[in-house]
Protein backbone atom coordinates (compact mmCIF):
# COMPACT_ATOMS: atom_id res chain seq x y z
CA UNK A 1 0.00 0.00 0.00
CA UNK A 2 1.29 3.45 -0.92
CA UNK A 3 2.12 5.84 1.93
CA UNK A 4 -0.12 8.90 1.74
CA UNK A 5 1.47 12.28 1.25
CA UNK A 6 1.14 14.73 4.12
CA UNK A 7 -1.32 17.35 2.97
CA UNK A 8 -0.17 20.10 5.32
CA UNK A 9 2.20 22.86 4.24
CA UNK A 10 5.91 22.49 5.05
CA UNK A 11 5.99 18.68 4.95
CA UNK A 12 8.88 17.33 2.90
CA UNK A 13 8.08 15.31 -0.21
CA UNK A 14 10.12 13.70 -2.97
CA UNK A 15 9.01 13.65 -6.59
CA UNK A 16 8.92 10.05 -7.76
CA UNK A 17 11.39 9.04 -10.46
CA UNK A 18 8.75 7.29 -12.58
CA UNK A 19 9.21 7.44 -16.34
CA UNK A 20 5.84 6.32 -17.71
CA UNK A 21 5.17 6.72 -21.42
CA UNK A 22 2.68 9.24 -22.71
CA UNK A 23 1.56 12.71 -21.71
CA UNK A 24 3.32 13.59 -18.44
CA UNK A 25 2.92 16.90 -16.62
CA UNK A 26 5.69 16.44 -14.02
CA UNK A 27 8.98 18.00 -15.17
CA UNK A 28 11.79 15.48 -15.57
CA UNK A 29 14.27 17.83 -13.88
CA UNK A 30 12.23 17.62 -10.64
CA UNK A 31 12.02 13.82 -10.50
CA UNK A 32 13.91 12.50 -7.48
CA UNK A 33 14.16 15.99 -5.95
CA UNK A 34 12.99 16.87 -2.43
CA UNK A 35 10.81 19.89 -1.76
CA UNK A 36 8.24 21.06 0.76
CA UNK A 37 4.53 21.39 0.27
CA UNK A 38 3.80 25.09 0.02
CA UNK A 39 0.03 24.47 0.01
CA UNK A 40 -2.66 22.12 -1.26
CA UNK A 41 -4.55 23.44 -4.29
CA UNK A 42 -7.59 21.14 -4.34
CA UNK A 43 -8.58 18.19 -6.50
CA UNK A 44 -8.54 18.26 -10.28
CA UNK A 45 -8.86 15.89 -13.21
CA UNK A 46 -5.67 13.99 -13.94
CA UNK A 47 -4.15 15.62 -17.07
CA UNK A 48 -2.31 12.38 -17.86
CA UNK A 49 -5.71 10.79 -18.56
CA UNK A 50 -7.54 13.86 -19.83
CA UNK A 51 -4.93 14.33 -22.59
CA UNK A 52 -6.21 11.11 -24.15
CA UNK A 53 -9.91 11.87 -23.62
CA UNK A 54 -10.23 9.55 -20.60
CA UNK A 55 -11.98 10.43 -17.38
CA UNK A 56 -10.91 9.32 -13.95
CA UNK A 57 -11.19 10.27 -10.33
CA UNK A 58 -9.98 13.73 -9.41
CA UNK A 59 -6.54 13.83 -7.82
CA UNK A 60 -5.12 16.20 -5.18
CA UNK A 61 -2.77 18.83 -6.56
CA UNK A 62 -0.07 20.54 -4.48
CA UNK A 63 2.23 23.49 -4.91
CA UNK A 64 5.69 22.19 -3.97
CA UNK A 65 8.66 24.47 -3.32
CA UNK A 66 12.22 23.46 -4.21
CA UNK A 67 15.47 25.32 -3.58
CA UNK A 68 17.72 25.95 -6.54
CA UNK A 69 20.43 24.02 -4.67
CA UNK A 70 18.13 20.97 -4.63
CA UNK A 71 17.16 21.29 -8.28
CA UNK A 72 20.53 22.21 -9.82
CA UNK A 73 23.03 20.98 -7.21
CA UNK A 74 26.29 22.70 -6.32
CA UNK A 75 26.29 24.58 -9.62
CA UNK A 76 23.21 26.62 -8.68
CA UNK A 77 23.98 30.30 -9.17
CA UNK A 78 21.68 31.37 -6.31
CA UNK A 79 21.22 28.23 -4.15
CA UNK A 80 18.65 29.72 -1.76
CA UNK A 81 16.28 30.97 -4.47
CA UNK A 82 13.22 28.80 -4.91
CA UNK A 83 11.11 27.30 -7.65
CA UNK A 84 7.44 26.35 -7.14
CA UNK A 85 5.78 23.60 -9.16
CA UNK A 86 2.24 22.25 -9.12
CA UNK A 87 2.45 18.48 -8.83
CA UNK A 88 -0.27 15.86 -8.46
CA UNK A 89 -0.22 13.66 -5.36
CA UNK A 90 0.43 10.41 -7.24
CA UNK A 91 3.85 11.82 -8.18
CA UNK A 92 4.83 12.59 -4.58
CA UNK A 93 6.12 10.46 -1.71
CA UNK A 94 6.69 11.61 1.88
CA UNK A 95 10.21 12.19 3.16
CA UNK A 96 10.87 11.50 6.81
C-alpha positions in Angstrom: 0.0 0.0 0.0 1.3 3.4 -0.9 2.1 5.8 1.9 -0.1 8.9 1.7 1.5 12.3 1.2 1.1 14.7 4.1 -1.3 17.4 3.0 -0.2 20.1 5.3 2.2 22.9 4.2 5.9 22.5 5.1 6.0 18.7 5.0 8.9 17.3 2.9 8.1 15.3 -0.2 10.1 13.7 -3.0 9.0 13.7 -6.6 8.9 10.1 -7.8 11.4 9.0 -10.5 8.8 7.3 -12.6 9.2 7.4 -16.3 5.8 6.3 -17.7 5.2 6.7 -21.4 2.7 9.2 -22.7 1.6 12.7 -21.7 3.3 13.6 -18.4 2.9 16.9 -16.6 5.7 16.4 -14.0 9.0 18.0 -15.2 11.8 15.5 -15.6 14.3 17.8 -13.9 12.2 17.6 -10.6 12.0 13.8 -10.5 13.9 12.5 -7.5 14.2 16.0 -5.9 13.0 16.9 -2.4 10.8 19.9 -1.8 8.2 21.1 0.8 4.5 21.4 0.3 3.8 25.1 0.0 0.0 24.5 0.0 -2.7 22.1 -1.3 -4.6 23.4 -4.3 -7.6 21.1 -4.3 -8.6 18.2 -6.5 -8.5 18.3 -10.3 -8.9 15.9 -13.2 -5.7 14.0 -13.9 -4.2 15.6 -17.1 -2.3 12.4 -17.9 -5.7 10.8 -18.6 -7.5 13.9 -19.8 -4.9 14.3 -22.6 -6.2 11.1 -24.1 -9.9 11.9 -23.6 -10.2 9.6 -20.6 -12.0 10.4 -17.4 -10.9 9.3 -13.9 -11.2 10.3 -10.3 -10.0 13.7 -9.4 -6.5 13.8 -7.8 -5.1 16.2 -5.2 -2.8 18.8 -6.6 -0.1 20.5 -4.5 2.2 23.5 -4.9 5.7 22.2 -4.0 8.7 24.5 -3.3 12.2 23.5 -4.2 15.5 25.3 -3.6 17.7 26.0 -6.5 20.4 24.0 -4.7 18.1 21.0 -4.6 17.2 21.3 -8.3 20.5 22.2 -9.8 23.0 21.0 -7.2 26.3 22.7 -6.3 26.3 24.6 -9.6 23.2 26.6 -8.7 24.0 30.3 -9.2 21.7 31.4 -6.3 21.2 28.2 -4.1 18.7 29.7 -1.8 16.3 31.0 -4.5 13.2 28.8 -4.9 11.1 27.3 -7.6 7.4 26.3 -7.1 5.8 23.6 -9.2 2.2 22.3 -9.1 2.4 18.5 -8.8 -0.3 15.9 -8.5 -0.2 13.7 -5.4 0.4 10.4 -7.2 3.9 11.8 -8.2 4.8 12.6 -4.6 6.1 10.5 -1.7 6.7 11.6 1.9 10.2 12.2 3.2 10.9 11.5 6.8 
